[in-house]
C-alpha cells in the first residue's frame, strides 16, 4: 500500500512538473509546426517529412519483425 502511495505521488509530481515546464505545449508545437523547443528556428516541411518517415518506419518495422519471427519455419511445418 505504501508503495502505491509513493508511486502516485511521484506520478503527480511528474505531471505538475510537465505542466509547469509547458512540456505538452512544446511537444504539440514541435509535432504540428516543427518548432524546436528553446530555439527560434523551425524545421522545414521536408525535414519534418523525413522525421515523420523515420518514426513511422520504426513504428511499423518493429511489430512486423516480431510477427515474422513468430511464424513457423519450414522445418517446423514439415515435422508437424
RODO-2510 file (C-alpha; in nm, 4 decimals, decimal comma):
residues 80
     n   res          X          Y          Z
     1     x     0,0000     0,0000     0,0000
     2     x     0,2821     0,2390     0,0859
     3     x     0,4476     0,1648    -0,2449
     4     x     0,1288     0,2596    -0,4342
     5     x     0,1086     0,5896    -0,2465
     6     x     0,4714     0,6660    -0,3304
     7     x     0,4138     0,5839    -0,6994
     8     x     0,1012     0,8013    -0,7080
     9     x     0,2902     1,0929    -0,5504
    10     x     0,5778     1,0534    -0,7972
    11     x     0,3369     1,0431    -1,0906
    12     x     0,1569     1,3517    -0,9605
    13     x     0,4849     1,5361    -0,9136
    14     x     0,5883     1,4451    -1,2686
    15     x     0,2581     1,5730    -1,4091
    16     x     0,2908     1,9000    -1,2163
    17     x     0,6494     1,9420    -1,3409
    18     x     0,5449     1,8756    -1,7029
    19     x     0,2615     2,1256    -1,6826
    20     x     0,4807     2,3908    -1,5173
    21     x     0,7520     2,3473    -1,7813
    22     x     0,4990     2,3649    -2,0701
    23     x     0,6161     2,0279    -2,1990
    24     x     0,2806     1,9286    -2,3559
    25     x     0,2666     2,2586    -2,5455
    26     x     0,6237     2,2271    -2,6727
    27     x     0,5599     1,8707    -2,7908
    28     x     0,2465     1,9762    -2,9782
    29     x     0,4216     2,2760    -3,1332
    30     x     0,7080     2,0542    -3,2487
    31     x     0,4839     1,7832    -3,3928
    32     x     0,2465     2,0209    -3,5693
    33     x     0,4715     2,3058    -3,6794
    34     x     0,8315     2,1825    -3,6402
    35     x     0,9223     2,4492    -3,3845
    36     x     1,2258     2,3309    -3,1905
    37     x     1,1848     2,3928    -2,8151
    38     x     1,4133     2,6641    -2,6784
    39     x     1,5120     2,7820    -3,0257
    40     x     1,3814     3,0462    -3,2613
    41     x     1,4211     2,8037    -3,5514
    42     x     1,1566     2,5832    -3,7066
    43     x     1,2186     2,2839    -3,9275
    44     x     1,1310     2,2955    -4,2938
    45     x     0,8459     2,0811    -4,4252
    46     x     1,0978     1,8457    -4,5894
    47     x     1,2800     1,7931    -4,2590
    48     x     0,9515     1,7271    -4,0779
    49     x     0,8552     1,4778    -4,3511
    50     x     1,1872     1,2988    -4,3031
    51     x     1,1329     1,2976    -3,9248
    52     x     0,7820     1,1533    -3,9583
    53     x     0,9035     0,8973    -4,2128
    54     x     1,1721     0,7702    -3,9757
    55     x     0,9282     0,7496    -3,6845
    56     x     0,6669     0,5707    -3,8944
    57     x     0,9222     0,3269    -4,0353
    58     x     1,0481     0,2343    -3,6891
    59     x     0,6924     0,2028    -3,5574
    60     x     0,5955    -0,0330    -3,8420
    61     x     0,9107    -0,2417    -3,8706
    62     x     0,9292    -0,3470    -3,5049
    63     x     0,5870    -0,5216    -3,4920
    64     x     0,6370    -0,6719    -3,8384
    65     x     0,9760    -0,8077    -3,7340
    66     x     0,8232    -0,9700    -3,4243
    67     x     0,5420    -1,1168    -3,6324
    68     x     0,7767    -1,2585    -3,8956
    69     x     0,9981    -1,4142    -3,6287
    70     x     0,6955    -1,5785    -3,4648
    71     x     0,5931    -1,7548    -3,7875
    72     x     0,6815    -2,1245    -3,8037
    73     x     0,9760    -2,2235    -4,0186
    74     x     0,9595    -2,4797    -4,2987
    75     x     1,1245    -2,7416    -4,0742
    76     x     0,8603    -2,6926    -3,8057
    77     x     0,5811    -2,7242    -4,0630
    78     x     0,7169    -3,0445    -4,2197
    79     x     0,7631    -3,2147    -3,8796
    80     x     0,4042    -3,1446    -3,7713
***
